[in-house]
Each structure stands twice: as structure tokens, then as C-alpha cells.
């Protein structure tokens, strides 16, 4: 049950922060965002979206692949 809850939380974090990236581009002013906002999105928000995606979808896939490979060997 804890794994299912963690998976759901990671999915929602990934979704909401990814949605904020869409809002970043949708609501961009004509002269662009300040360097502070750009820095926060470049390092923080995109990093969170990237790592939650890796943790949520790629690590379980890699674990299954390694287990299947170990069983076949």
C-alpha cells in the first residue's frame, strides 16, 4: 500500500509541476521573465519534473528488466 501511495504522490507532483511549465510559457510577458524566474524554472521546476518522471516511470521499468535478465541468465 505504501508503494501505491508513493506512486500516486509522485504522479501528482510530476503532473502539477509539469503543468506549471506550461503556464510559464503560456503566461510569458512580451519582454520575458526576470532572471530570477528563469533560474527557478531552469534549475528547480524542470529538475523536479525530470526526477519525478525518472523515479516514477523509469526506475520500476529498469528493475523489472534487471530481474528478468537475472532470471534468464
Residue pairs with C-beta under 8 A, 6 or more apart in sequence:
7 56
10 52
10 55
10 56
11 56
13 48
13 52
14 49
14 52
14 53
14 56
17 45
17 48
17 49
17 52
18 49
20 45
21 41
21 45
21 46
21 49
24 33
24 37
24 41
24 45
32 38
33 41
